[in-house]
């Protein structure tokens, strides 16, 4: 039984060429940060392409509670009139962050060095997650936190009246913790220094620089050392939120394996900590090019043009690339099935503990479709059959995992026989327009429970 309600079986049939533009959803990480940093400016920040999912909307409502004016102008266009660094007002009500761990942790950081008291809560899932890994470093600034047992929400934070700058070594790689400390450091005098032994997503650093903060990044023996000058006056920006590279992966890969296809995916974020899939596809011989390369809000952005690529070759994907494409391995393994030779994916044990065991789920589905897969605890190898030679014809268990379901819907566009999944309902959690978007390009994905 589906954890998302009534199961929605889906089938994807082999189709003609895919063509047109694929406007995938905006990047969630950048959407959160755009609203928060916009609220910390004096003046109006304009945002287009904001991801209007519930997590991001909760962050917008929180910024309004702190005194910013957040306005939805329709069609993904928003403005934020901010109150300046250190200018947050004390909210009259509890801040409800819904399901968003990113939202609550970033907002905690942003208010931690303001002299206000704020109570945070969320849904049952968020209220079950410990917040100590964020509140512990925030305490170094002088912030106090009182929550339920185990450092869980609901939780009240008392912002530091006289914050002090900190030097903090992030104990476990976490972009959320790093970002919370940097946002807190904005309203602390002097320099706040964050050291991460392993690099994580650097959206916060890039956006802080884009908004005018003085921030440097240096690679040393200690690790990646980020130094932020406190109490800047941030400058309002016009931000075009890049489209999410993890969502772009599906129309891009579909075009690469479907004969005659030519698809443009505009405004995709190419942050090097997120774009490993596209480099890997090019290494395999995919006809994938970047057009109109530019920078938006400190982030590298381009339009991706993907064309049918009949001569794909299997490769050994560098393990060091795994962090930049961990969510894209399921759909990469589909592309690998249409390549000639073995695609070797190593250092990917995190795939075992995602929404599903993604190695197991993909291996079972690929084998049912006639593709050979070998696997181990932290690796798997797909032996591709080449274009036109993948049988298909299987019904795959999606394991309530949106990326598994979408990967096999992409696969069915180029197999000899249609591919089906037992439940495509989880797709709505991350890519609610997936079916309509792919249909607009020429795909034949149908719901089969009617």
C-alpha positions as CSV (number, residue, x, y, z in Angstrom):
1,X,0.0,0.0,0.0
2,X,1.3,3.4,-0.9
3,X,2.5,5.7,1.8
4,X,1.3,8.6,-0.4
5,X,-2.3,7.4,-0.6
6,X,-3.8,5.3,-3.4
7,X,-1.1,3.7,-5.6
8,X,-0.9,5.1,-9.1
9,X,0.4,2.5,-11.5
10,X,2.1,4.0,-14.5
11,X,3.3,2.8,-17.9
12,X,5.8,4.4,-20.3
13,X,5.7,3.4,-23.9
14,X,8.4,3.7,-26.6
15,X,7.8,7.1,-28.2
16,X,9.0,9.2,-31.1
17,X,11.5,12.0,-30.8
18,X,11.3,14.2,-27.7
19,X,11.5,17.9,-28.6
20,X,10.8,21.3,-27.1
21,X,11.8,23.1,-23.9
22,X,11.5,21.4,-20.4
23,X,10.9,23.9,-17.7
24,X,11.7,21.9,-14.6
25,X,11.0,23.2,-11.0
26,X,13.2,25.7,-9.3
27,X,16.0,24.6,-6.9
28,X,14.7,24.2,-3.4
29,X,18.0,25.0,-1.6
30,X,18.4,28.3,-3.5
31,X,14.8,29.2,-3.0
32,X,15.0,28.9,0.8
33,X,18.2,31.0,0.8
34,X,16.8,33.7,-1.5
35,X,13.9,34.4,0.8
36,X,16.1,34.5,3.9
37,X,18.9,36.7,2.5
38,X,16.3,38.9,0.9
39,X,14.8,39.5,4.3
40,X,18.3,40.4,5.7
41,X,18.8,43.2,3.1
42,X,17.5,46.8,3.3
43,X,15.4,47.3,0.3
44,X,13.6,45.0,-2.2
45,X,14.9,41.7,-3.6
46,X,13.2,40.3,-6.7
47,X,13.0,36.6,-7.1
48,X,11.8,34.7,-10.2
49,X,11.5,31.0,-10.6
50,X,10.9,30.4,-6.9
51,X,10.0,26.8,-6.1
52,X,6.5,27.2,-4.7
53,X,6.5,24.0,-2.7
54,X,5.2,23.9,0.8
55,X,8.6,23.9,2.4
56,X,9.7,27.1,0.7
57,X,6.3,28.8,1.3
58,X,6.8,28.1,5.1
59,X,10.1,29.9,4.9
60,X,8.5,32.9,3.2
61,X,5.8,33.0,6.0
62,X,8.6,32.9,8.6
63,X,10.3,35.9,7.0
64,X,7.0,37.8,7.1
65,X,6.8,37.0,10.8
66,X,10.2,38.6,11.3
67,X,9.0,41.8,9.7
68,X,9.9,41.4,6.1
69,X,7.4,41.9,3.4
70,X,7.1,38.9,1.1
71,X,4.8,39.3,-1.9
72,X,3.8,36.8,-4.5
73,X,3.2,38.5,-7.9
74,X,2.2,35.3,-9.7
75,X,4.0,33.1,-12.2
76,X,6.8,32.4,-9.8
77,X,7.7,36.0,-9.3
78,X,8.2,37.2,-5.7
79,X,9.6,40.2,-4.0
80,X,11.1,40.5,-0.5
81,X,11.4,43.8,1.2
82,X,13.9,43.2,3.9
83,X,14.7,44.6,7.3
84,X,18.5,44.5,7.2
85,X,21.1,42.4,9.0
86,X,20.1,42.2,12.7
87,X,16.8,43.8,12.0
88,X,14.5,40.8,12.6
89,X,11.5,41.7,14.8
90,X,10.2,39.2,17.4
91,X,7.4,37.1,15.9
92,X,4.0,37.3,17.6
93,X,3.3,33.6,16.9
94,X,5.2,30.3,16.8
95,X,7.2,29.7,13.6
96,X,5.9,26.6,11.9
97,X,8.4,25.1,9.4
98,X,6.2,22.2,8.4
99,X,8.4,19.3,7.1
100,X,11.5,21.4,6.2
101,X,14.7,20.6,8.1
102,X,16.5,22.9,5.8
103,X,14.1,25.8,6.5
104,X,14.1,25.5,10.2
105,X,17.9,25.2,10.6
106,X,18.7,28.1,8.3
107,X,16.0,30.3,9.9
108,X,17.5,29.4,13.4
109,X,20.8,30.6,12.2
110,X,19.5,33.8,10.7
111,X,17.7,34.8,13.9
112,X,20.3,33.5,16.4
113,X,22.3,36.7,16.8
114,X,19.2,39.0,16.9
115,X,17.9,40.0,20.4
116,X,14.6,38.2,20.0
117,X,12.9,35.1,21.3
118,X,11.4,32.7,18.8
119,X,9.6,29.4,19.2
120,X,9.8,26.8,16.3
121,X,7.7,23.8,15.6
122,X,6.9,21.6,12.6
123,X,5.0,18.5,11.5
124,X,5.4,15.2,13.3
125,X,8.4,14.3,11.2
126,X,10.3,17.5,11.7
127,X,9.4,17.5,15.4
128,X,11.1,14.1,15.7
129,X,14.4,15.3,14.4
130,X,17.1,16.5,16.8
131,X,18.3,20.0,16.4
132,X,21.4,19.9,18.6
133,X,23.8,19.8,15.7
134,X,22.6,23.3,14.9
135,X,21.8,24.7,18.3
136,X,25.2,23.6,19.8
137,X,27.3,25.8,17.4
138,X,24.7,28.7,17.7
139,X,25.3,28.6,21.5
140,X,28.9,29.7,20.9
141,X,27.5,33.1,19.6
142,X,25.5,33.4,22.9
143,X,22.2,32.0,21.7
144,X,20.1,29.9,24.2
145,X,17.9,27.0,23.2
146,X,15.2,25.1,25.1
147,X,13.4,22.3,23.5
148,X,11.9,18.9,24.2
149,X,14.0,15.9,25.3
150,X,16.8,15.1,22.9
151,X,16.9,18.7,21.5
152,X,13.7,18.3,19.5
153,X,11.0,20.7,18.4
154,X,9.0,22.5,19.6
155,X,11.9,24.6,20.7
156,X,12.5,28.2,21.8
157,X,15.6,30.1,20.9
158,X,16.7,33.2,22.7
159,X,18.9,35.2,20.4
160,X,22.2,36.6,21.6
161,X,22.0,40.2,22.8
162,X,25.7,40.8,22.4
163,X,26.8,38.1,19.9
164,X,30.5,37.2,19.6
165,X,32.1,35.8,16.4
166,X,33.0,32.1,16.4
167,X,35.4,29.7,14.9
168,X,33.7,26.4,14.3
169,X,34.8,23.1,12.9
170,X,31.8,21.2,11.5
171,X,32.1,17.7,13.0
172,X,30.0,15.9,10.3
173,X,29.6,17.2,6.8
174,X,26.4,19.2,6.7
175,X,25.5,22.2,4.5
176,X,22.7,23.0,6.8
177,X,24.9,23.3,9.9
178,X,27.5,25.3,8.0
179,X,24.9,27.6,6.6
180,X,23.2,28.2,10.0
181,X,26.6,29.3,11.5
182,X,27.3,31.6,8.6
183,X,23.9,33.2,8.7
184,X,24.3,33.7,12.5
185,X,27.8,35.2,11.8
186,X,26.3,38.0,9.7
187,X,25.2,39.9,12.8
188,X,28.2,39.1,14.9
189,X,31.1,41.6,15.0
190,X,34.5,40.6,13.6
191,X,35.1,37.4,11.6
192,X,33.2,34.2,11.9
193,X,35.2,31.2,10.6
194,X,33.7,27.8,9.6
195,X,35.9,24.9,8.8
196,X,34.6,21.8,7.0
197,X,36.9,18.8,6.5
198,X,34.7,17.6,3.6
199,X,33.2,20.1,1.2
200,X,29.4,20.3,1.1
201,X,27.0,22.3,-1.1
202,X,28.2,25.8,-1.2
203,X,25.0,27.7,-2.1
204,X,25.2,29.8,1.0
205,X,28.7,31.0,0.4
206,X,28.0,31.9,-3.2
207,X,24.8,33.7,-2.3
208,X,26.3,35.6,0.5
209,X,29.0,36.9,-1.9
210,X,26.3,37.7,-4.4
211,X,24.4,39.8,-1.8
212,X,27.6,41.7,-1.0
213,X,29.0,40.0,2.1
214,X,32.8,39.8,2.4
215,X,33.5,36.1,2.4
216,X,36.6,34.1,1.5
217,X,37.1,30.4,1.1
218,X,40.6,28.8,1.4
219,X,41.7,25.2,1.2
220,X,44.2,24.4,4.0
221,X,45.5,21.4,5.9
222,X,42.6,21.9,8.3
223,X,40.1,21.6,5.4
224,X,37.9,24.1,3.7
225,X,38.1,27.4,5.7
226,X,35.3,29.9,5.2
227,X,35.8,33.4,6.7
228,X,32.9,35.8,6.9
229,X,33.1,39.5,7.9
230,X,30.3,40.3,10.3
231,X,27.7,43.1,10.2
232,X,27.8,43.9,6.5
233,X,25.0,45.8,4.7
234,X,23.6,43.3,2.3
235,X,22.5,44.7,-1.1
236,X,19.1,43.7,-2.6
237,X,19.4,41.4,-5.6
238,X,17.4,40.3,-8.6
239,X,17.6,36.5,-8.4
240,X,16.6,34.0,-11.1
241,X,16.4,30.7,-9.1
242,X,18.2,28.1,-11.2
243,X,16.1,25.1,-12.1
244,X,16.9,22.0,-10.1
245,X,19.6,19.9,-11.6
246,X,18.2,16.8,-10.0
247,X,14.9,17.3,-11.7
248,X,16.6,18.3,-15.0
249,X,18.2,14.9,-15.0
250,X,15.1,13.2,-16.2
251,X,14.3,15.1,-19.4
252,X,18.0,15.3,-20.2
253,X,18.5,11.5,-19.9
254,X,15.2,10.8,-21.7
255,X,16.4,12.9,-24.7
256,X,19.8,11.2,-24.8
257,X,18.3,7.7,-25.1
258,X,15.2,8.4,-27.3
259,X,15.9,8.4,-31.1
260,X,15.7,11.8,-32.8
261,X,15.3,13.8,-29.7
262,X,16.4,17.4,-29.2
263,X,15.4,19.0,-25.9
264,X,16.4,22.3,-24.3
265,X,16.3,22.5,-20.5
266,X,16.7,26.2,-19.6
267,X,18.3,27.9,-16.6
268,X,19.8,24.8,-14.9
269,X,22.0,25.3,-11.9
270,X,25.5,24.0,-12.6
271,X,27.0,24.4,-9.1
272,X,29.9,21.9,-9.2
273,X,28.7,20.3,-6.0
274,X,25.5,19.4,-7.8
275,X,26.3,18.8,-11.5
276,X,28.3,15.6,-11.6
277,X,25.7,13.8,-13.7
278,X,26.1,16.1,-16.7
279,X,29.9,15.6,-16.7
280,X,29.4,11.9,-16.5
281,X,27.0,11.8,-19.4
282,X,29.4,13.8,-21.5
283,X,32.2,11.3,-20.5
284,X,29.9,8.6,-21.8
285,X,29.6,10.3,-25.2
286,X,26.3,12.0,-24.7
287,X,25.4,14.9,-27.0
288,X,24.9,17.3,-24.1
289,X,26.0,20.9,-24.4
290,X,25.8,24.0,-22.2
291,X,24.4,27.1,-23.9
292,X,24.2,30.7,-22.6
293,X,26.5,30.1,-19.6
294,X,26.1,32.8,-17.0
295,X,26.0,33.6,-13.3
296,X,22.8,34.2,-11.3
297,X,23.0,35.2,-7.6
298,X,26.5,33.8,-7.4
299,X,25.5,30.5,-9.0
300,X,26.7,29.2,-12.4
301,X,23.8,28.6,-14.7
302,X,23.3,27.5,-18.2
303,X,20.7,26.1,-20.7
304,X,21.3,22.4,-21.3
305,X,20.6,21.1,-24.8
306,X,20.4,17.3,-24.9
307,X,20.1,15.3,-28.1
308,X,19.8,11.6,-28.9
309,X,23.1,9.9,-28.5
310,X,23.3,6.5,-30.2
311,X,26.9,5.8,-29.5
312,X,27.1,5.9,-25.6
313,X,29.9,4.0,-24.0
314,X,30.1,2.5,-20.5
315,X,32.6,4.2,-18.2
316,X,34.0,4.0,-14.7
317,X,32.4,6.9,-12.8
318,X,35.0,8.5,-10.5
319,X,34.0,7.7,-6.9
320,X,35.0,11.3,-6.0
321,X,32.1,12.5,-8.2
322,X,29.5,10.6,-6.1
323,X,28.6,13.4,-3.8
324,X,27.8,15.8,-6.7
325,X,25.3,13.3,-8.3
326,X,24.2,10.9,-5.6
327,X,20.5,11.4,-6.4
328,X,21.1,10.9,-10.1
329,X,22.5,7.4,-10.1
330,X,19.1,5.7,-10.7
331,X,18.5,7.6,-13.9
332,X,22.2,7.3,-14.9
333,X,21.9,3.5,-14.6
334,X,19.0,3.7,-17.1
335,X,21.3,5.6,-19.5
336,X,24.0,3.0,-18.9
337,X,21.6,0.2,-20.1
338,X,21.6,1.9,-23.5
339,X,25.4,2.3,-23.6
340,X,27.8,-0.3,-24.9
341,X,30.0,-1.9,-22.2
342,X,30.1,-1.7,-18.5
343,X,29.3,1.4,-16.4
344,X,31.0,1.0,-13.0
345,X,29.6,3.1,-10.1
346,X,31.7,2.9,-6.9
347,X,31.6,4.6,-3.5
348,X,27.8,4.9,-3.5
349,X,26.8,3.2,-0.3
350,X,24.6,6.2,0.5
351,X,22.2,4.9,-2.2
352,X,21.4,2.0,0.2
353,X,19.8,4.3,2.7
354,X,17.9,6.8,0.6
355,X,14.0,6.8,0.3
356,X,14.6,3.2,-0.7
357,X,17.7,1.0,-1.2
358,X,18.2,2.5,-4.6
359,X,20.8,0.0,-5.8
360,X,18.6,-2.9,-5.0
361,X,15.5,-1.3,-6.5
362,X,17.2,-0.3,-9.7
363,X,19.1,-3.6,-10.0
364,X,15.9,-5.6,-9.7
365,X,14.1,-3.4,-12.2
366,X,16.9,-3.4,-14.8
367,X,17.3,-7.2,-14.6
368,X,13.6,-7.6,-15.1
369,X,14.0,-5.4,-18.2
370,X,16.7,-7.7,-19.6
371,X,19.8,-5.8,-18.4
372,X,22.7,-7.4,-16.5
373,X,23.6,-5.8,-13.2
374,X,26.3,-6.7,-10.6
375,X,26.2,-5.1,-7.2
376,X,28.0,-4.9,-3.9
377,X,27.6,-3.0,-0.6
378,X,28.8,0.3,-2.1
379,X,29.0,-0.3,-5.8
380,X,27.1,-1.6,-8.8
381,X,27.9,-2.3,-12.5
382,X,25.4,-2.1,-15.4
383,X,26.3,-3.9,-18.6
384,X,24.8,-1.9,-21.4
385,X,23.2,-3.5,-24.5
386,X,23.4,-0.5,-26.8
387,X,20.7,1.6,-28.5
388,X,17.7,-0.4,-29.6
389,X,18.6,-3.6,-27.8
390,X,17.1,-3.2,-24.4
391,X,14.0,-5.5,-24.1
392,X,11.9,-3.8,-21.4
393,X,8.5,-5.1,-20.8
394,X,8.7,-5.3,-17.0
395,X,6.6,-4.0,-14.2
396,X,8.9,-2.6,-11.5
397,X,8.3,-1.9,-7.8
398,X,9.0,1.8,-7.2
399,X,9.6,1.1,-3.4
400,X,7.7,4.4,-2.7
401,X,10.7,6.2,-4.2
402,X,10.1,9.1,-6.6
403,X,13.4,8.8,-8.3
404,X,13.0,5.0,-9.0
405,X,9.6,5.6,-10.5
406,X,10.8,8.5,-12.8
407,X,13.9,6.5,-13.8
408,X,11.9,3.6,-15.2
409,X,9.4,6.0,-16.9
410,X,12.4,7.4,-18.7
411,X,13.6,3.9,-19.6
412,X,10.3,3.0,-21.1
413,X,10.7,5.7,-23.8
414,X,13.4,3.7,-25.5
415,X,13.0,0.1,-24.7
416,X,11.5,-2.5,-27.1
417,X,8.4,-3.0,-24.9
418,X,6.8,-0.6,-22.5
419,X,8.0,-0.2,-18.9
420,X,5.6,0.0,-15.9
421,X,5.9,0.9,-12.2
422,X,3.5,-0.3,-9.6
423,X,3.2,3.1,-8.0
424,X,4.1,6.5,-9.4
425,X,2.4,8.5,-6.7
426,X,5.6,9.4,-4.9
427,X,6.7,11.5,-8.0
428,X,4.5,14.3,-6.7
429,X,6.7,14.8,-3.7
430,X,9.6,16.3,-5.7
431,X,8.4,16.8,-9.3
432,X,4.6,17.2,-9.4
433,X,4.7,18.4,-13.0
434,X,6.7,15.5,-14.3
435,X,3.9,13.8,-16.3
436,X,2.7,17.0,-17.9
437,X,6.2,18.2,-18.7
438,X,7.3,14.9,-20.3
439,X,4.0,14.7,-22.2
440,X,4.7,18.2,-23.6
441,X,8.0,16.9,-25.0
442,X,6.3,13.9,-26.7
443,X,6.6,11.1,-24.1
444,X,3.8,8.6,-23.7
445,X,3.4,8.1,-20.0
446,X,-0.1,6.9,-18.9
447,X,-1.7,6.0,-15.6
448,X,-3.0,2.5,-15.8
449,X,-5.4,2.3,-12.9
450,X,-8.4,3.8,-14.6
